[in-house]
Amino acid sequence: MSLLRALPRGTDAKEAIDEAIDRCTSIGNIMHDILQCKVISEDDGAVGLQIGDASFAKRLGLHYLLRYFYLIAFRAYLYEAERRQQGSDAVSFRQWVDERKEISYLASSLRLE
């Protein structure tokens, strides 16, 4: 199961986050950082890398990937909150994620591949 299928308006949420990332490229690009970490983590024996660089890059890449994952989830949450019009059934993001066990499952199974 993919995150985009598990979320309400998942594709819209990803597109909105990707657009925001593109707009902020001058200060950083998380998708580029994920890719760089992936490349370094796969090149464990590369000349110039210190011992542990590849494993550090893998951990850092997973950290960035998890951020990206939750940015998309948060945007989906905001879409749903907009639909609810902040009525009496408003919930926090944490509550919203807790109600959707598939999100926690998918987050725990992320791999930098």
C-alpha positions in Angstrom: 0.0 0.0 0.0 1.3 3.4 -0.8 0.9 6.6 1.2 -0.8 8.4 -1.6 -3.6 5.7 -1.8 -3.9 5.6 2.0 -4.5 9.4 2.4 -7.6 11.4 1.4 -6.5 13.5 -1.6 -3.0 11.9 -1.4 -2.0 12.8 -4.9 -3.1 16.4 -4.4 -1.1 16.5 -1.1 2.0 15.2 -2.8 1.7 17.7 -5.6 1.3 20.6 -3.2 4.3 19.5 -1.1 6.4 19.0 -4.2 5.4 22.5 -5.5 6.3 24.0 -2.1 9.7 22.3 -2.1 10.4 23.5 -5.6 9.5 27.1 -4.5 12.0 26.8 -1.7 14.9 25.3 -3.7 17.1 28.4 -3.0 17.3 27.4 0.7 17.1 23.6 0.3 15.5 20.7 -1.5 14.6 17.7 0.6 14.0 15.5 -2.4 17.6 16.3 -3.7 18.9 15.6 -0.2 17.2 12.2 -0.1 18.7 11.3 -3.5 22.2 12.4 -2.4 22.0 10.3 0.8 20.8 7.3 -1.2 23.7 7.6 -3.7 26.2 7.9 -0.9 24.7 5.0 1.2 24.9 2.7 -1.9 28.5 3.6 -2.5 29.9 2.1 0.7 33.4 1.4 -0.7 33.8 4.7 -2.6 37.2 6.4 -2.5 37.1 9.5 -0.2 34.3 8.3 2.1 35.2 7.8 5.7 34.3 4.7 7.6 30.7 5.0 8.6 29.8 7.7 6.0 27.6 5.3 4.0 25.7 4.2 7.1 25.3 7.8 8.3 24.0 8.8 4.9 21.5 6.0 5.0 20.2 7.1 8.4 20.1 10.8 7.3 18.3 9.8 4.1 15.7 7.9 6.0 15.3 10.9 8.3 14.7 13.2 5.3 12.4 10.6 3.7 10.3 10.4 6.9 10.0 14.2 6.9 8.9 14.2 3.3 6.4 11.4 4.2 4.9 13.4 7.1 4.8 16.6 5.1 2.6 14.9 2.6 0.5 13.4 5.4 0.1 16.8 7.0 -1.1 18.4 3.8 -3.7 15.6 3.5 -4.7 16.4 7.1 -5.1 20.1 6.2 -7.3 19.2 3.2 -9.5 17.2 5.5 -9.6 20.0 8.1 -10.6 22.5 5.4 -13.4 20.1 4.5 -14.6 19.8 8.1 -14.5 23.6 8.4 -12.9 23.4 11.8 -16.2 22.3 13.3 -16.8 20.4 16.5 -15.2 17.3 15.1 -11.8 18.9 14.6 -8.8 16.8 15.7 -5.1 17.4 16.0 -2.7 16.0 13.5 -1.4 13.5 16.0 -5.0 12.3 16.6 -5.7 12.2 12.9 -2.6 10.0 12.3 -3.4 7.8 15.3 -6.9 7.1 13.7 -5.1 5.9 10.5 -3.0 3.0 11.5 -1.9 2.5 7.9 0.1 5.8 8.1 2.1 4.6 11.1 2.6 1.2 9.4 3.9 2.8 6.2 6.2 5.2 8.1 7.7 2.3 10.0 8.4 0.4 6.8 10.1 3.2 4.9 13.4 2.2 3.2 16.0 4.3 1.4 15.9 2.3 -1.8 
